[in-house]
């Protein structure tokens, strides 16, 4: 691999391509068209961060967008009217022609570009097994090409991916520096990669897990992800999603994470495993540059912006500066944050800076469930107090709950749903408990269902590495899903 011509190709929309090929239900029913559109059109943000850093360091690459390069018109995604919501999708994107075009674009692009290095993101659990199979297939197609994967899923399952035989390297954890050092080494013809932290690599008949890489302390050293908006067709994605999903949050071009990590240890979440409960922040000036860029470049639809941080208001001193920056760019804003950060002064600051909604991950209103099962440092009384305060400040409180947590009951969940309805929190939502391999709750899932065949019954779809966890009073996955739908009907009635 010595020489400057690495011919690096980055595959984007890998999981969108997986959805096209596997058609997992119920995502491909008309009822889920908004979620399906978002799943198909949102890029893998992690690989955008890596690409932005590589671009800033002078590494050349081509991006192949498996969905966004091919389906540039709303008509591909629109459903026909007058059909039951539970009917299979009638949109053109659900048809055979769409899949054929996506495959033609994938294989035609690889034939044309002849990559020496292929960067293949693997973050999303929902069709992770399809991504693993596709990587193996591409390695067989391009045996001389160096296959590099990374992302949340790849980080936690590097050994399994290496055992598949498709990957030559797995970038674990934060990918910017590790990927850059790997590509630099490949360009120089290096064969011993033991000095690159955060890398798993193939050696002889096995593989080596190098020590983990320390996180970059100064996040502002990384160019923001929208510096590669052209390569990843963010403008097109933004236009389509603003038209197709006008009320959706975190649309590309109108969303950003101002930090990395979370200090909580929620048992259902991958963040404690990935980030080890440590949080780092971008500076307010950096965030301001992102907002300026998005305001000037992505103008379709309503001018709202979503901050996806789990703990947006955690650092109070930084928050005041962030709000001053936000005031200068005339978006309306939406956030999610921790309950204990919702104080009167914070709410007043948010209101003055044109924030319109505050999402709170409640999970439950039962103090025992919160403390012993979820391990969230809050109480039901505090959650309701925060939601009321958000509403009184003139913003929309958006509460989310989990149905099916171990030891929770139908009676308790229905009581919560009726309380939310009576309090007027009609935008609250329940979600069935889904566990990811690598989380603490997945280990509990394994304890309750020790046989692999038992657990297999609860896999969300044949290609997923997410499992529905019908613990306690729910005997199977469908029963839990149906009860969750019932709870949402109660809240909205």
BELDA-V290645 format. One record per residue. RES is the residue in one small letter. PHI is phi in whole degrees, -180 to 180 (999 if undefined). D_FIRST is the distance of its C-alpha to the first C-alpha in Angstrom with 2 decimals. Layout:
RES/PHI/D_FIRST
RES/PHI/D_FIRST
//
This chain:
x/999/0.00
x/-63/3.80
x/112/6.42
x/-82/8.70
x/-86/8.54
x/-77/7.22
x/48/10.32
x/-87/11.65
x/-120/14.80
x/-108/17.49
x/-87/20.13
x/-118/23.58
x/67/26.88
x/-61/25.47
x/-78/28.77
x/-63/30.82
x/-62/29.27
x/-62/30.15
x/-66/33.71
x/-63/33.98
x/-83/32.96
x/-95/34.86
x/49/37.94
x/-68/39.01
x/-90/42.71
x/-91/44.60
x/-58/42.05
x/-98/42.67
x/-97/46.40
x/-60/48.01
x/-55/49.02
x/-104/45.44
x/-63/44.44
x/-66/43.92
x/-64/41.67
x/-64/39.78
x/-58/39.28
x/-64/37.91
x/-62/35.60
x/-76/34.18
x/-104/33.89
x/-79/32.92
x/-76/29.17
x/-76/27.28
x/-62/28.12
x/-59/25.68
x/-71/22.58
x/-66/24.43
x/-61/24.74
x/-63/21.03
x/-62/20.37
x/-61/23.12
x/-67/21.65
x/-60/18.15
x/-61/20.09
x/-65/22.22
x/-93/19.37
x/85/18.02
x/-88/15.05
x/-84/15.33
x/-160/15.57
x/-115/17.83
x/-112/20.34
x/-110/21.88
x/-92/25.29
x/-69/26.48
x/-108/30.10
x/-67/30.64
x/-71/29.06
x/-104/31.47
x/-112/34.70
x/-102/35.98
x/-120/39.71
x/-56/42.10
x/-58/43.67
x/-63/40.79
x/-107/41.73
x/-77/45.53
x/-89/47.80
x/-77/51.02
x/-83/54.23
x/73/57.10
x/-122/55.10
x/-58/55.26
x/-63/52.69
x/-90/51.97
x/-77/51.17
x/-59/47.65
x/-57/45.87
x/-108/46.96
x/-72/44.41
x/-58/42.19
x/-65/39.08
x/-86/40.46
x/-90/40.71
x/-67/38.74
x/-61/37.85
x/-61/35.99
x/-63/33.78
x/-62/33.18
x/-67/32.16
x/-65/29.76
x/-64/28.10
x/-60/28.00
x/-68/26.32
x/-60/23.64
x/-74/22.73
x/-66/23.44
x/-66/21.16
x/-66/18.18
x/-65/19.09
x/-73/19.42
x/-86/16.38
x/47/13.84
x/-66/11.64
x/-90/7.97
x/-133/9.34
x/-118/13.08
x/-95/15.39
x/-128/18.48
x/-71/21.59
x/-144/23.97
x/-115/27.05
x/-83/30.10
x/-75/32.02
x/-60/34.19
x/-133/31.89
x/-63/29.18
x/-68/29.41
x/-67/28.71
x/-61/25.51
x/-63/24.41
x/-66/25.32
x/-62/23.59
x/-63/20.28
x/-64/20.76
x/-62/21.77
x/-70/18.75
x/-65/16.44
x/-67/18.64
x/-71/18.46
x/-126/14.66
x/-63/13.60
x/-88/9.99
x/-82/9.75
x/-82/9.11
x/-98/12.74
x/-123/14.05
x/-123/17.84
x/-169/20.44
x/121/24.06
x/-60/27.45
x/-63/27.46
x/-60/23.94
x/-60/24.93
x/-85/28.07
x/-134/26.81
x/-60/23.33
x/-65/24.34
x/-63/25.75
x/-65/22.70
x/-65/20.51
x/-66/23.29
x/-60/23.10
x/97/19.74
x/-87/18.21
x/-96/16.27
x/-92/13.28
x/-142/14.36
x/-121/17.78
x/-88/18.56
x/-102/22.17
x/76/24.83
x/-63/24.53
x/-95/21.08
x/-61/20.70
x/-68/19.66
x/-63/17.68
x/-65/15.49
x/-62/15.11
x/-65/14.25
x/-64/11.65
x/-64/9.89
x/-64/10.48
x/-66/9.07
x/-63/5.67
x/-64/6.02
x/-88/7.31
x/80/5.09
x/-66/8.09
x/-116/9.21
x/-108/12.67
x/-106/13.30
x/-68/17.06
x/-88/17.83
x/-97/17.04
x/-70/20.40
x/81/21.02
x/-118/18.00
x/-109/18.32
x/-143/15.37
x/-81/15.19
x/-140/15.74
x/55/17.14
x/-99/19.83
x/-138/20.39
x/-150/19.17
x/-124/19.79
x/-101/21.58
x/-68/21.02
x/-57/24.18
x/-65/24.96
x/-92/24.34
x/-67/27.50
x/-67/28.35
x/-65/28.16
x/-77/31.80
x/-98/31.88
x/-61/30.98
x/-68/31.76
x/-69/28.51
x/-91/26.84
x/-60/27.45
x/-72/29.60
x/-63/28.25
x/-78/30.23
x/-71/28.18
x/-115/25.93
x/-64/29.03
x/-66/28.29
x/-62/24.89
x/-101/26.52
x/54/29.81
x/-65/31.94
x/-59/34.84
x/-64/35.13
x/-60/34.92
x/-61/37.53
x/-61/39.86
x/-65/39.76
x/-73/40.30
x/-66/43.03
x/-83/44.82
x/-79/44.23
x/-124/44.56
x/-63/46.71
x/-108/47.62
x/-79/44.23
x/-96/42.73
x/51/39.21
x/-80/38.35
x/-56/35.05
x/93/36.12
x/-139/39.16
x/-157/37.89
x/-167/36.06
x/-99/35.67
x/-88/36.99
x/-151/35.96
x/-130/33.75
x/103/35.43
x/-156/38.99
x/-81/41.43
x/-81/43.10
x/-127/42.65
x/-56/43.65
x/-72/43.30
x/-92/42.11
x/-104/39.29
x/-81/35.62
x/-56/35.73
x/-60/37.22
x/-75/34.41
x/-72/31.57
x/-103/33.12
x/56/35.39
x/62/38.35
x/-113/37.08
x/-125/37.27
x/-127/35.78
x/-127/36.92
x/-77/35.94
x/-73/38.52
x/-57/41.20
x/-63/40.00
x/-62/36.51
x/-61/38.22
x/-61/40.41
x/-65/37.51
x/-64/36.25
x/-62/39.80
x/-58/40.27
x/-62/37.11
x/-68/38.12
x/-62/41.72
x/-79/40.80
x/-108/38.12
x/-126/39.21
x/-109/42.89
x/-77/43.64
x/69/46.20
x/-69/47.94
x/-93/46.60
x/-112/45.97
x/-133/43.13
x/-121/42.11
x/-95/40.87
x/-90/39.22
x/-59/39.48
x/-70/41.34
x/-137/43.22
x/-59/43.55
x/-98/46.77
x/-67/45.86
x/-93/45.61
x/-66/48.96
x/-60/48.57
x/-69/45.34
x/-58/46.95
x/-60/49.70
x/-69/47.23
x/-61/45.18
x/-67/48.38
x/-66/49.31
x/-64/45.97
x/-63/46.41
x/-59/49.91
x/-78/48.62
x/-115/46.53
x/-78/48.95
x/-71/47.17
x/-94/49.03
x/-126/47.11
x/-138/46.62
x/-139/45.43
x/-125/45.36
x/-159/46.36
x/-79/48.07
x/-60/51.81
x/-73/52.68
x/-94/51.29
x/-87/53.72
x/-113/56.50
x/-56/59.05
x/-69/57.52
x/-65/54.03
x/-62/55.48
x/-66/57.43
x/-64/54.36
x/-63/52.42
x/-60/55.36
x/-66/55.68
x/-96/52.01
x/69/52.44
x/-81/50.88
x/-114/52.31
x/-145/51.08
x/-131/50.16
x/-92/48.50
x/-125/49.36
x/-78/47.69
x/-79/50.96
x/71/50.04
x/-162/53.70
x/-108/57.07
x/-91/58.01
x/-62/57.78
x/-67/57.29
x/-62/54.42
x/-60/52.79
x/-79/53.19
x/-95/52.68
x/-100/50.41
x/-86/48.30
x/62/48.59
x/-103/49.12
x/-89/51.10
x/-159/53.70
x/-129/56.80
x/-62/58.19
x/-61/60.80
x/-65/58.20
x/-63/56.11
x/-66/59.17
x/-63/60.33
x/-65/57.01
x/-63/57.00
x/-63/60.58
x/-65/59.80
x/-60/56.94
x/-65/59.37
x/-65/62.14
x/-82/59.86
x/92/59.45
x/-117/55.98
x/-92/54.94
x/-83/54.17
x/-116/51.60
x/-102/51.84
x/-122/49.62
x/-132/50.69
x/-114/49.38
x/-98/51.55
x/103/51.41
x/-60/50.59
x/-52/51.76
x/74/55.55
x/-76/56.10
x/-127/58.78
x/-60/59.67
x/-60/62.80
x/-64/60.90
x/-66/58.34
x/-67/61.10
x/-62/63.05
x/-64/60.05
x/-61/59.66
x/-70/63.37
x/-64/63.33
x/-62/60.51
x/-62/62.47
x/-68/65.66
x/-79/63.99
x/86/62.64
x/-88/58.94
x/-78/58.36
x/-95/54.71
x/-69/53.83
x/-137/51.62
x/-104/51.21
x/-129/48.04
x/-67/47.92
x/-64/46.23
x/-123/42.64
x/-114/40.61
x/-104/36.86
x/-61/35.31
x/115/34.77
x/-97/38.01
x/-65/41.24
x/-69/43.19
x/-66/40.83
x/-64/41.77
x/-66/45.39
x/-59/44.65
x/-64/43.32
x/-66/46.47
x/-74/48.77
x/-125/46.90
x/-69/45.55
x/-90/44.82
x/-58/41.60
x/-65/43.71
x/-65/45.96
x/-65/43.18
x/-61/41.71
x/-62/44.91
x/-106/44.04
x/-63/40.45
x/-59/40.64
x/-155/39.08
x/-60/37.24
x/-105/33.82
x/-92/34.75
x/-113/34.20
x/-109/37.33
x/-129/40.68
x/-73/44.15
x/-114/46.25
x/-84/49.89
x/-79/51.40
x/67/55.10
x/-86/57.30
x/-108/54.78
x/-85/54.41
x/-151/51.48
x/-62/48.87
x/-66/51.00
x/-64/54.00
x/-66/52.10
x/-63/50.64
x/-65/54.11
x/-68/55.74
x/-63/53.17
x/-62/54.05
x/-61/57.70
x/-60/57.20
x/-66/55.64
x/-66/58.60
x/-62/60.97
x/-60/59.33
x/-92/59.53
x/-70/62.97
//
